Amino acid sequence: MTRVWKWNRPVTVREVLEDLQQERSIAYTTVMTVLDNLHQKGWVRREAEGRAYRYEAVSTRAAYAAALMNEAWSRSDNPAAALVAFFGMMSPEQREALSDAVRMVAGPDNPPSDEGGQGR
């Protein structure tokens, strides 16, 4: 998926293969199998182009990461504790990004509350 997201356009097995081969030896059939598996799982869509397919990501990397976080959080038996633990693992930069995201989601008409009394 990293390679498909990297180009942000439909890609062929050959393109992904050539990019991966810059780092390690890998077979065409391996790349083809992985892209086919991603297609079967619904992570990429494909369109025939001659005898080959062009593969394109169904969602962005950010949307995929968000879905993973939501899935992990929803499986917790104590979601509040899971969030506290997660926030505790964040760097100051990540916490700043989280604050920015909360402000964006809340919108100008519904600013987040400052229940902790700790303004910026």
MIGUMAR-338589 format. One record per atom (N, C-alpha, C): residue in one letter; atom name; x, y, z. Coordinates in nm, 2 decimals. Atoms other than C-alpha are relative to their C-alpha. Example, Ala and Ser with C-alpha at 12.3 -4.5 7.8 and 13.67 -1.06 7.14 Angstrom:
2
+------+------+--------+--------+--------+
| rest | atom |   east |  north |     up |
+------+------+--------+--------+--------+
|    a |    N |   0.09 |  -0.12 |   0.00 |
|    a |   CA |   1.23 |  -0.45 |   0.78 |
|    a |    C |   0.09 |   0.12 |   0.00 |
|    s |    N |  -0.09 |  -0.11 |   0.00 |
|    s |   CA |   1.37 |  -0.11 |   0.71 |
|    s |    C |  -0.08 |   0.11 |   0.08 |
+------+------+--------+--------+--------+
END
This chain:
120
+------+------+--------+--------+--------+
| rest | atom |   east |  north |     up |
+------+------+--------+--------+--------+
|    m |    N |   0.08 |  -0.12 |   0.00 |
|    m |   CA |   0.00 |   0.00 |   0.00 |
|    m |    C |   0.09 |   0.13 |   0.00 |
|    t |    N |  -0.09 |  -0.11 |   0.00 |
|    t |   CA |   0.29 |   0.23 |   0.07 |
|    t |    C |   0.03 |   0.06 |  -0.14 |
|    r |    N |  -0.04 |  -0.04 |   0.13 |
|    r |   CA |   0.39 |   0.23 |  -0.29 |
|    r |    C |  -0.12 |   0.06 |  -0.08 |
|    v |    N |   0.12 |  -0.05 |   0.07 |
|    v |   CA |   0.03 |   0.28 |  -0.42 |
|    v |    C |  -0.03 |   0.14 |   0.05 |
|    w |    N |   0.03 |  -0.13 |  -0.05 |
|    w |   CA |  -0.02 |   0.57 |  -0.18 |
|    w |    C |   0.11 |   0.10 |  -0.04 |
|    k |    N |  -0.11 |  -0.09 |   0.04 |
|    k |   CA |   0.32 |   0.72 |  -0.27 |
|    k |    C |  -0.02 |   0.07 |  -0.13 |
|    w |    N |   0.02 |  -0.07 |   0.13 |
|    w |   CA |   0.23 |   0.79 |  -0.63 |
|    w |    C |  -0.14 |   0.07 |  -0.01 |
|    n |    N |   0.13 |  -0.06 |   0.00 |
|    n |   CA |  -0.13 |   0.88 |  -0.56 |
|    n |    C |  -0.07 |   0.01 |  -0.14 |
|    r |    N |   0.06 |   0.02 |   0.13 |
|    r |   CA |  -0.24 |   0.76 |  -0.90 |
|    r |    C |   0.00 |  -0.15 |  -0.03 |
|    p |    N |   0.00 |   0.15 |   0.03 |
|    p |   CA |  -0.32 |   0.42 |  -1.06 |
|    p |    C |   0.14 |  -0.05 |  -0.04 |
|    v |    N |  -0.14 |   0.06 |   0.03 |
|    v |   CA |   0.00 |   0.20 |  -1.08 |
|    v |    C |  -0.02 |  -0.14 |  -0.05 |
|    t |    N |   0.00 |   0.14 |   0.05 |
|    t |   CA |   0.09 |  -0.12 |  -1.26 |
|    t |    C |   0.09 |  -0.08 |   0.10 |
|    v |    N |  -0.08 |   0.09 |  -0.08 |
|    v |   CA |   0.25 |  -0.42 |  -1.10 |
|    v |    C |   0.15 |   0.03 |  -0.04 |
|    r |    N |  -0.14 |  -0.03 |   0.04 |
|    r |   CA |   0.56 |  -0.34 |  -1.31 |
|    r |    C |   0.06 |   0.12 |   0.06 |
|    e |    N |  -0.05 |  -0.12 |  -0.06 |
|    e |   CA |   0.59 |   0.01 |  -1.17 |
|    e |    C |   0.04 |  -0.03 |   0.15 |
|    v |    N |  -0.02 |   0.03 |  -0.14 |
|    v |   CA |   0.56 |  -0.12 |  -0.81 |
|    v |    C |   0.13 |  -0.09 |   0.01 |
|    l |    N |  -0.12 |   0.09 |   0.00 |
|    l |   CA |   0.81 |  -0.40 |  -0.89 |
|    l |    C |   0.13 |   0.08 |  -0.02 |
|    e |    N |  -0.12 |  -0.08 |   0.02 |
|    e |   CA |   1.07 |  -0.16 |  -1.03 |
|    e |    C |   0.04 |   0.09 |   0.11 |
|    d |    N |  -0.03 |  -0.09 |  -0.12 |
|    d |   CA |   1.04 |   0.07 |  -0.73 |
|    d |    C |   0.05 |  -0.09 |   0.11 |
|    l |    N |  -0.04 |   0.09 |  -0.11 |
|    l |   CA |   1.07 |  -0.22 |  -0.48 |
|    l |    C |   0.14 |  -0.06 |  -0.03 |
|    q |    N |  -0.13 |   0.06 |   0.03 |
|    q |   CA |   1.37 |  -0.37 |  -0.67 |
|    q |    C |   0.12 |   0.10 |   0.02 |
|    q |    N |  -0.11 |  -0.10 |  -0.04 |
|    q |   CA |   1.57 |  -0.05 |  -0.59 |
|    q |    C |   0.05 |  -0.03 |   0.14 |
|    e |    N |  -0.03 |   0.03 |  -0.14 |
|    e |   CA |   1.57 |  -0.17 |  -0.23 |
|    e |    C |   0.04 |  -0.15 |   0.02 |
|    r |    N |  -0.02 |   0.14 |  -0.02 |
|    r |   CA |   1.56 |  -0.55 |  -0.26 |
|    r |    C |  -0.04 |  -0.08 |  -0.12 |
|    s |    N |   0.04 |   0.09 |   0.11 |
|    s |   CA |   1.52 |  -0.85 |  -0.49 |
|    s |    C |  -0.14 |  -0.05 |   0.03 |
|    i |    N |   0.13 |   0.05 |  -0.02 |
|    i |   CA |   1.16 |  -0.94 |  -0.54 |
|    i |    C |  -0.06 |  -0.04 |  -0.14 |
|    a |    N |   0.05 |   0.06 |   0.12 |
|    a |   CA |   0.97 |  -1.14 |  -0.80 |
|    a |    C |  -0.13 |   0.08 |  -0.04 |
|    y |    N |   0.12 |  -0.06 |   0.06 |
|    y |   CA |   0.70 |  -1.00 |  -1.03 |
|    y |    C |  -0.13 |  -0.06 |   0.06 |
|    t |    N |   0.12 |   0.07 |  -0.05 |
|    t |   CA |   0.46 |  -1.27 |  -0.92 |
|    t |    C |  -0.03 |   0.03 |   0.14 |
|    t |    N |   0.03 |  -0.04 |  -0.14 |
|    t |   CA |   0.50 |  -1.17 |  -0.56 |
|    t |    C |  -0.07 |   0.13 |   0.01 |
|    v |    N |   0.07 |  -0.13 |   0.00 |
|    v |   CA |   0.40 |  -0.81 |  -0.63 |
|    v |    C |  -0.14 |  -0.01 |  -0.05 |
|    m |    N |   0.13 |   0.02 |   0.06 |
|    m |   CA |   0.12 |  -0.92 |  -0.85 |
|    m |    C |  -0.10 |  -0.07 |   0.10 |
|    t |    N |   0.08 |   0.07 |  -0.10 |
|    t |   CA |  -0.01 |  -1.16 |  -0.57 |
|    t |    C |  -0.04 |   0.10 |   0.11 |
|    v |    N |   0.03 |  -0.10 |  -0.10 |
|    v |   CA |   0.01 |  -0.88 |  -0.31 |
|    v |    C |  -0.11 |   0.10 |  -0.04 |
|    l |    N |   0.10 |  -0.10 |   0.05 |
|    l |   CA |  -0.18 |  -0.63 |  -0.52 |
|    l |    C |  -0.13 |  -0.07 |  -0.03 |
|    d |    N |   0.13 |   0.08 |   0.02 |
|    d |   CA |  -0.44 |  -0.90 |  -0.61 |
|    d |    C |  -0.07 |  -0.02 |   0.14 |
|    n |    N |   0.06 |   0.02 |  -0.13 |
|    n |   CA |  -0.49 |  -0.97 |  -0.24 |
|    n |    C |  -0.05 |   0.13 |   0.06 |
|    l |    N |   0.05 |  -0.13 |  -0.04 |
|    l |   CA |  -0.52 |  -0.60 |  -0.17 |
|    l |    C |  -0.13 |   0.03 |  -0.07 |
|    h |    N |   0.13 |  -0.03 |   0.08 |
|    h |   CA |  -0.79 |  -0.58 |  -0.44 |
|    h |    C |  -0.11 |  -0.09 |   0.06 |
|    q |    N |   0.11 |   0.09 |  -0.06 |
|    q |   CA |  -0.98 |  -0.88 |  -0.29 |
|    q |    C |  -0.04 |   0.05 |   0.13 |
|    k |    N |   0.04 |  -0.05 |  -0.13 |
|    k |   CA |  -0.97 |  -0.72 |   0.05 |
|    k |    C |  -0.07 |   0.14 |  -0.01 |
|    g |    N |   0.07 |  -0.13 |   0.02 |
|    g |   CA |  -1.11 |  -0.39 |  -0.10 |
|    g |    C |   0.08 |   0.12 |   0.03 |
|    w |    N |  -0.09 |  -0.11 |  -0.03 |
|    w |   CA |  -0.81 |  -0.18 |  -0.03 |
|    w |    C |   0.04 |   0.08 |  -0.12 |
|    v |    N |  -0.03 |  -0.06 |   0.13 |
|    v |   CA |  -0.74 |  -0.11 |  -0.40 |
|    v |    C |  -0.11 |  -0.04 |  -0.10 |
|    r |    N |   0.08 |   0.03 |   0.12 |
|    r |   CA |  -0.95 |  -0.09 |  -0.71 |
|    r |    C |   0.09 |  -0.02 |  -0.11 |
|    r |    N |  -0.09 |   0.02 |   0.12 |
|    r |   CA |  -0.82 |  -0.21 |  -1.04 |
|    r |    C |  -0.08 |   0.02 |  -0.13 |
|    e |    N |   0.06 |  -0.02 |   0.13 |
|    e |   CA |  -0.89 |  -0.13 |  -1.40 |
|    e |    C |   0.09 |  -0.06 |  -0.10 |
|    a |    N |  -0.08 |   0.07 |   0.11 |
|    a |   CA |  -0.78 |  -0.34 |  -1.70 |
|    a |    C |   0.06 |   0.10 |  -0.09 |
|    e |    N |  -0.06 |  -0.08 |   0.10 |
|    e |   CA |  -0.53 |  -0.18 |  -1.93 |
|    e |    C |   0.09 |  -0.09 |  -0.08 |
|    g |    N |  -0.07 |   0.10 |   0.08 |
|    g |   CA |  -0.43 |  -0.41 |  -2.21 |
|    g |    C |  -0.01 |  -0.13 |   0.07 |
|    r |    N |   0.00 |   0.13 |  -0.07 |
|    r |   CA |  -0.32 |  -0.73 |  -2.05 |
|    r |    C |   0.04 |   0.01 |   0.14 |
|    a |    N |  -0.04 |  -0.03 |  -0.14 |
|    a |   CA |  -0.23 |  -0.57 |  -1.72 |
|    a |    C |  -0.12 |   0.08 |   0.07 |
|    y |    N |   0.09 |  -0.08 |  -0.08 |
|    y |   CA |  -0.42 |  -0.39 |  -1.44 |
|    y |    C |   0.07 |   0.12 |   0.05 |
|    r |    N |  -0.05 |  -0.11 |  -0.07 |
|    r |   CA |  -0.37 |  -0.05 |  -1.30 |
|    r |    C |  -0.08 |   0.00 |   0.14 |
|    y |    N |   0.06 |   0.00 |  -0.14 |
|    y |   CA |  -0.43 |  -0.04 |  -0.92 |
|    y |    C |   0.00 |   0.14 |   0.06 |
|    e |    N |   0.02 |  -0.13 |  -0.07 |
|    e |   CA |  -0.55 |   0.26 |  -0.72 |
|    e |    C |  -0.05 |  -0.02 |   0.14 |
|    a |    N |   0.05 |   0.01 |  -0.14 |
|    a |   CA |  -0.60 |   0.30 |  -0.35 |
|    a |    C |  -0.14 |   0.05 |   0.01 |
|    v |    N |   0.14 |  -0.03 |  -0.02 |
|    v |   CA |  -0.96 |   0.31 |  -0.24 |
|    v |    C |  -0.01 |   0.12 |   0.10 |
|    s |    N |   0.00 |  -0.11 |  -0.09 |
|    s |   CA |  -0.88 |   0.54 |   0.05 |
|    s |    C |   0.14 |   0.06 |   0.02 |
|    t |    N |  -0.13 |  -0.06 |  -0.02 |
|    t |   CA |  -0.60 |   0.77 |   0.16 |
|    t |    C |   0.07 |  -0.07 |   0.12 |
|    r |    N |  -0.08 |   0.05 |  -0.11 |
|    r |   CA |  -0.33 |   0.67 |   0.40 |
|    r |    C |  -0.05 |   0.05 |   0.13 |
|    a |    N |   0.06 |  -0.06 |  -0.12 |
|    a |   CA |  -0.48 |   0.91 |   0.66 |
|    a |    C |  -0.13 |  -0.07 |   0.04 |
|    a |    N |   0.13 |   0.06 |  -0.03 |
|    a |   CA |  -0.82 |   0.75 |   0.63 |
|    a |    C |   0.02 |  -0.15 |   0.05 |
|    y |    N |  -0.03 |   0.14 |  -0.05 |
|    y |   CA |  -0.67 |   0.40 |   0.67 |
|    y |    C |   0.05 |   0.00 |   0.14 |
|    a |    N |  -0.06 |   0.00 |  -0.14 |
|    a |   CA |  -0.47 |   0.50 |   0.98 |
|    a |    C |  -0.12 |   0.03 |   0.10 |
|    a |    N |   0.11 |  -0.04 |  -0.09 |
|    a |   CA |  -0.79 |   0.66 |   1.13 |
|    a |    C |  -0.09 |  -0.12 |   0.02 |
|    a |    N |   0.08 |   0.12 |  -0.01 |
|    a |   CA |  -0.98 |   0.34 |   1.06 |
|    a |    C |   0.06 |  -0.10 |   0.09 |
|    l |    N |  -0.07 |   0.09 |  -0.09 |
|    l |   CA |  -0.71 |   0.13 |   1.23 |
|    l |    C |  -0.01 |   0.05 |   0.15 |
|    m |    N |   0.01 |  -0.05 |  -0.14 |
|    m |   CA |  -0.72 |   0.36 |   1.54 |
|    m |    C |  -0.14 |  -0.02 |   0.05 |
|    n |    N |   0.14 |   0.02 |  -0.04 |
|    n |   CA |  -1.10 |   0.35 |   1.55 |
|    n |    C |  -0.03 |  -0.14 |   0.04 |
|    e |    N |   0.02 |   0.15 |  -0.03 |
|    e |   CA |  -1.10 |  -0.03 |   1.53 |
|    e |    C |   0.06 |  -0.04 |   0.13 |
|    a |    N |  -0.07 |   0.04 |  -0.12 |
|    a |   CA |  -0.84 |  -0.07 |   1.80 |
|    a |    C |  -0.08 |   0.06 |   0.13 |
|    w |    N |   0.06 |  -0.06 |  -0.11 |
|    w |   CA |  -1.02 |   0.18 |   2.03 |
|    w |    C |  -0.14 |  -0.06 |   0.03 |
|    s |    N |   0.13 |   0.05 |  -0.02 |
|    s |   CA |  -1.36 |   0.03 |   1.97 |
|    s |    C |   0.00 |  -0.15 |   0.06 |
|    r |    N |  -0.01 |   0.14 |  -0.06 |
|    r |   CA |  -1.23 |  -0.32 |   2.08 |
|    r |    C |   0.04 |   0.01 |   0.15 |
|    s |    N |  -0.05 |  -0.02 |  -0.14 |
|    s |   CA |  -1.11 |  -0.18 |   2.42 |
|    s |    C |  -0.12 |  -0.02 |   0.09 |
|    d |    N |   0.11 |   0.02 |  -0.10 |
|    d |   CA |  -1.31 |  -0.29 |   2.73 |
|    d |    C |  -0.01 |   0.13 |   0.08 |
|    n |    N |   0.00 |  -0.13 |  -0.07 |
|    n |   CA |  -1.23 |   0.06 |   2.87 |
|    n |    C |   0.05 |   0.11 |  -0.10 |
|    p |    N |  -0.04 |  -0.10 |   0.10 |
|    p |   CA |  -1.22 |   0.32 |   2.58 |
|    p |    C |   0.07 |   0.12 |   0.06 |
|    a |    N |  -0.06 |  -0.12 |  -0.06 |
|    a |   CA |  -1.14 |   0.61 |   2.81 |
|    a |    C |   0.14 |  -0.03 |   0.05 |
|    a |    N |  -0.14 |   0.04 |  -0.05 |
|    a |   CA |  -0.84 |   0.43 |   2.97 |
|    a |    C |   0.09 |  -0.02 |  -0.12 |
|    a |    N |  -0.08 |   0.02 |   0.12 |
|    a |   CA |  -0.72 |   0.33 |   2.62 |
|    a |    C |   0.04 |   0.14 |  -0.06 |
|    l |    N |  -0.04 |  -0.14 |   0.05 |
|    l |   CA |  -0.73 |   0.70 |   2.51 |
|    l |    C |   0.10 |   0.06 |   0.09 |
|    v |    N |  -0.10 |  -0.06 |  -0.09 |
|    v |   CA |  -0.55 |   0.81 |   2.82 |
|    v |    C |   0.14 |  -0.06 |  -0.03 |
|    a |    N |  -0.12 |   0.07 |   0.03 |
|    a |   CA |  -0.28 |   0.55 |   2.75 |
|    a |    C |   0.06 |   0.05 |  -0.13 |
|    f |    N |  -0.04 |  -0.04 |   0.13 |
|    f |   CA |  -0.26 |   0.65 |   2.39 |
|    f |    C |   0.05 |   0.14 |   0.00 |
|    f |    N |  -0.05 |  -0.14 |  -0.01 |
|    f |   CA |  -0.23 |   1.02 |   2.46 |
|    f |    C |   0.13 |   0.01 |   0.08 |
|    g |    N |  -0.12 |   0.00 |  -0.07 |
|    g |   CA |   0.04 |   0.94 |   2.71 |
|    g |    C |   0.12 |  -0.04 |  -0.08 |
|    m |    N |  -0.11 |   0.04 |   0.08 |
|    m |   CA |   0.25 |   0.78 |   2.44 |
|    m |    C |   0.03 |   0.11 |  -0.11 |
|    m |    N |  -0.02 |  -0.10 |   0.11 |
|    m |   CA |   0.22 |   1.09 |   2.21 |
|    m |    C |   0.11 |   0.09 |   0.04 |
|    s |    N |  -0.10 |  -0.10 |  -0.02 |
|    s |   CA |   0.50 |   1.33 |   2.16 |
|    s |    C |  -0.07 |   0.13 |   0.01 |
|    p |    N |   0.06 |  -0.13 |  -0.01 |
|    p |   CA |   0.44 |   1.70 |   2.22 |
|    p |    C |  -0.06 |   0.04 |  -0.14 |
|    e |    N |   0.05 |  -0.04 |   0.13 |
|    e |   CA |   0.41 |   1.75 |   1.84 |
|    e |    C |  -0.13 |  -0.08 |  -0.04 |
|    q |    N |   0.12 |   0.08 |   0.03 |
|    q |   CA |   0.15 |   1.47 |   1.81 |
|    q |    C |  -0.12 |   0.05 |   0.08 |
|    r |    N |   0.11 |  -0.06 |  -0.08 |
|    r |   CA |  -0.05 |   1.62 |   2.10 |
|    r |    C |  -0.05 |   0.13 |  -0.06 |
|    e |    N |   0.04 |  -0.12 |   0.07 |
|    e |   CA |  -0.04 |   1.95 |   1.92 |
|    e |    C |  -0.09 |  -0.02 |  -0.12 |
|    a |    N |   0.07 |   0.04 |   0.12 |
|    a |   CA |  -0.16 |   1.79 |   1.60 |
|    a |    C |  -0.14 |  -0.05 |   0.04 |
|    l |    N |   0.13 |   0.05 |  -0.05 |
|    l |   CA |  -0.44 |   1.62 |   1.80 |
|    l |    C |  -0.09 |   0.12 |   0.04 |
|    s |    N |   0.08 |  -0.12 |  -0.04 |
|    s |   CA |  -0.55 |   1.96 |   1.95 |
|    s |    C |  -0.05 |   0.07 |  -0.12 |
|    d |    N |   0.04 |  -0.07 |   0.13 |
|    d |   CA |  -0.55 |   2.11 |   1.60 |
|    d |    C |  -0.12 |  -0.08 |  -0.06 |
|    a |    N |   0.11 |   0.08 |   0.06 |
|    a |   CA |  -0.77 |   1.82 |   1.48 |
|    a |    C |  -0.13 |   0.01 |   0.07 |
|    v |    N |   0.12 |  -0.01 |  -0.08 |
|    v |   CA |  -1.01 |   1.85 |   1.76 |
|    v |    C |  -0.07 |   0.14 |  -0.03 |
|    r |    N |   0.06 |  -0.13 |   0.04 |
|    r |   CA |  -1.05 |   2.22 |   1.68 |
|    r |    C |  -0.06 |   0.00 |  -0.14 |
|    m |    N |   0.05 |   0.00 |   0.13 |
|    m |   CA |  -1.10 |   2.15 |   1.32 |
|    m |    C |  -0.14 |  -0.08 |  -0.01 |
|    v |    N |   0.12 |   0.07 |   0.00 |
|    v |   CA |  -1.37 |   1.89 |   1.39 |
|    v |    C |  -0.11 |   0.07 |   0.07 |
|    a |    N |   0.10 |  -0.08 |  -0.08 |
|    a |   CA |  -1.54 |   2.11 |   1.65 |
|    a |    C |  -0.06 |   0.11 |  -0.08 |
|    g |    N |   0.04 |  -0.12 |   0.09 |
|    g |   CA |  -1.56 |   2.40 |   1.40 |
|    g |    C |  -0.01 |   0.13 |   0.08 |
|    p |    N |   0.00 |  -0.13 |  -0.06 |
|    p |   CA |  -1.58 |   2.77 |   1.48 |
|    p |    C |  -0.12 |   0.02 |   0.09 |
|    d |    N |   0.13 |  -0.02 |  -0.07 |
|    d |   CA |  -1.94 |   2.75 |   1.61 |
|    d |    C |  -0.01 |  -0.09 |   0.13 |
|    n |    N |   0.01 |   0.10 |  -0.11 |
|    n |   CA |  -1.86 |   2.47 |   1.86 |
|    n |    C |   0.14 |  -0.03 |   0.05 |
|    p |    N |  -0.14 |   0.02 |  -0.04 |
|    p |   CA |  -1.51 |   2.52 |   2.01 |
|    p |    C |   0.00 |  -0.11 |   0.11 |
|    p |    N |  -0.01 |   0.11 |  -0.10 |
|    p |   CA |  -1.38 |   2.23 |   2.23 |
|    p |    C |   0.00 |   0.07 |   0.14 |
|    s |    N |   0.00 |  -0.05 |  -0.13 |
|    s |   CA |  -1.44 |   2.28 |   2.60 |
|    s |    C |   0.14 |  -0.01 |   0.06 |
|    d |    N |  -0.13 |   0.00 |  -0.07 |
|    d |   CA |  -1.15 |   2.35 |   2.83 |
|    d |    C |  -0.02 |  -0.03 |   0.15 |
|    e |    N |   0.04 |   0.04 |  -0.13 |
|    e |   CA |  -1.27 |   2.15 |   3.13 |
|    e |    C |   0.12 |  -0.01 |   0.09 |
|    g |    N |  -0.11 |   0.02 |  -0.09 |
|    g |   CA |  -0.92 |   2.10 |   3.26 |
|    g |    C |   0.06 |   0.13 |   0.05 |
|    g |    N |  -0.04 |  -0.13 |  -0.04 |
|    g |   CA |  -0.87 |   2.47 |   3.29 |
|    g |    C |   0.14 |   0.04 |  -0.05 |
|    q |    N |  -0.13 |  -0.02 |   0.05 |
|    q |   CA |  -0.55 |   2.45 |   3.09 |
|    q |    C |  -0.01 |   0.06 |  -0.14 |
|    g |    N |   0.01 |  -0.06 |   0.13 |
|    g |   CA |  -0.57 |   2.70 |   2.80 |
|    g |    C |   0.14 |   0.00 |  -0.06 |
|    r |    N |  -0.13 |   0.00 |   0.07 |
|    r |   CA |  -0.30 |   2.75 |   2.55 |
|    r |    C |   0.07 |   0.13 |   0.02 |
+------+------+--------+--------+--------+
END
